[in-house]
Amino acid sequence: MMTVAQLNSIRDRVRKELLIREPHNRLVVGVGTVGIAAGAREIMAAAMEVVNTLGLDMVVVGEDLSVPAEQMPVVRFIGADGEEITFTSVTASKIREIVKDLADKVGTAENA
Amino acid sequence: MGLIRSHVLVCAGTGCVSSGCKMMQEAMQQALERHGLSSEIKVVETGCFGFCKEGPIVMVYPEGTFYCQVKPEDVEELVSEHLLKGRIVERLLYKEPVSERAISLFNDIGFYQKQQRVALRNCGKINPESIEEYIARDGYQALAKAVTQMTPTQVIEMVSESGLRGRGGGGFPAGRKWEFARVAQGDIKYVVCNADEGDPGAFMDRSILEGDPHSVVEAMAIAGYAIGAKQGYVYVRAEYPIAVERLSIAIKQARELGLLGKNIFGSGFDFDLGIRLGAGAFVCGEETALLTSIEGHRGTPRPRPPYPAVKGLWGKPTLINNVETFANIPVIILHGPAKFKSIGTDTSPGTKVFALAGNINNTGLVEVPMGTTLREIVYDIGGGIPGGKAFKACQTGGPSGGCLPAELLDTPVDYDSLTAAGSMMGSGGLIVMDEDNCMVDVARFFLEFTQDESCGKCVPCREGTKRMLEILERITNGEGVAGDIELLEELAEVISRTSLCGLGQTAPNPVLATLKFFRDEYEAHIYEKRCPAGVCQALLSYAIVAEKCKGCGLCKKVCPVDAISGDLRQPHTIDKDKCIKCGACVAKCPFKAISR
């Protein structure tokens, strides 16, 4: 027999996975050819790892962002309210800090 | 990478399966493997997105990019460009027919902008074979609320208060039907879902079962609790194999989680579901015939009363609703009747799903608030008539409905307005016809359908529809005689009044409706031996207008029976003895020099 609490627990767990389909906050990583050459894939992996560990209400998206090559890798935060912040010359360790700094702003997926 | 960063939703409704989505999906999986992306991108099968004309449809999240007509050979580019490098593949986006503007977000596409999805809320959004995805979108919360916080009477009051009317065609208030079944005396009661969708071109119920089967399972359990039934049956056409498979999976999953079976949510309420396959007889959509068929007999109707709510399946009180009606129930229970009533009109609250077909640019499945006008559906959502042709009529209500002309395009779509206009809501078939459709031939087509599907049990339907069809065939063959129209009207009146069931009672409707709005076409066929739309072959006579003909020879080349002759740059002629009236020459002539 399933209880209402068990039903809610499934709902909350899977709802987090489905946030990808209805995202509120986005962290866009520039993954065009230059971005990938500059290490964008590693940055994307690091960003996703921190987002997942902290359970944030934020999805990581790959896009071909057009910025000068010397500013690559680039990451752009787009908040649910439309706020945009662009970070240039990002490294794997830097992105971890960026995501942690954004945590308060985006909140957790649990409360999404 | 290990963590999923993107969901690629592939429409796996019957329409997209027919246009090859499975092969495309396989190619997608292989391409993801090749590019090392299979651990970070999840491919998900969903139910119907509704825009069947543009299938196979692929939706990429989190961007929400809507790709259409994606073929296996497009997949490599889609993966290497979009999924790897984040570049949208513009050539696979939907393009507005007039401006040719490419649109990447599905909400920006005209086809979706005026739609409001309640019954189809999860179709195209979730994997219909995953109960967890349904639960994540508040699935089974309404059942939990009903059985743990509400009495059966309160559930029925909520359904009554919502004003929900049966979406199968009749428009009977659902709450009243539930109340009749609740108060009916009986130790055993049943809940039945009518998924025997039979109108030509209609696939609303199929899409709900394919895209969101759990919504029907959940609603039927709620209905069981409300009326005091422990067993339900879904009667679904065997011709809907994907719907049957997904419904079977949904029932199995619900049983495994204890959402069907004994003591649901610890409330002491037991409920289970079974599937019964119909063999495709149209009459089995009629509720008494459907119940007879579930019992294992030949599906024929019986007189009512007693209504199924009093004496239904195996003589026991039975609640029978259609798929779309049930799909609305969890929303009403969870969000309350006031929210449901805020959509639609006073007398027809909520939304209605339509299968848009015929001579229209955007064919597919649409869900609109009741009260939306036919014009909005045909032009804003449907994108208008192809080839710049003129709108002639739209047929609602399937074979039991009627055809409404251009003057009535501003009719709001709701039960009462459509009936007042001379048609009916029906289950949701909406067929658009342009200037090239002959309304007498349309009436003949629908009558041929109902005559063929008549079960033969009662004389008015069995014999009457046959006689009406014979008259219509005579008229379209150029053998109509004075008095035929009056005879059709007399037969229609008797058949409507005396047939045993809804099929027979409404069978003459297409004739009556076309006579009401297009009587001149009947008269042209009978008295002038002319088919104004140029459809009825026996009334056509192809001829080349010498003044217009430039002698280009295109008609001669395309004629399959060599009936056209003439020298280059000289007016051509048609040998009427050889001509088979196929119309190929008319379609080919660039100078509109061929008359019929």
Interface residues (C-beta under 8 A of the other chain):
Chain A: M1 M2 T3 V4 L7 I10 R11 V14 R15 E17 L18 I20 R21 P23 R26 V29 G30 V31 G32 T33 I36 R41 M44 A45 M48 E49 N52 V59 V60 V61 G62 E63 D64 L65
Chain B: M1 G2 L3 I4 R5 S6 H7 L9 Y61 P62 E63 L83 L84 K85 G86 R87 K125 I126 E132 E133 I135 A136 R137 D138 G139 Y140 Q141 A144 T148 L257 G258 L259 K262 N263 I264 F265 G266
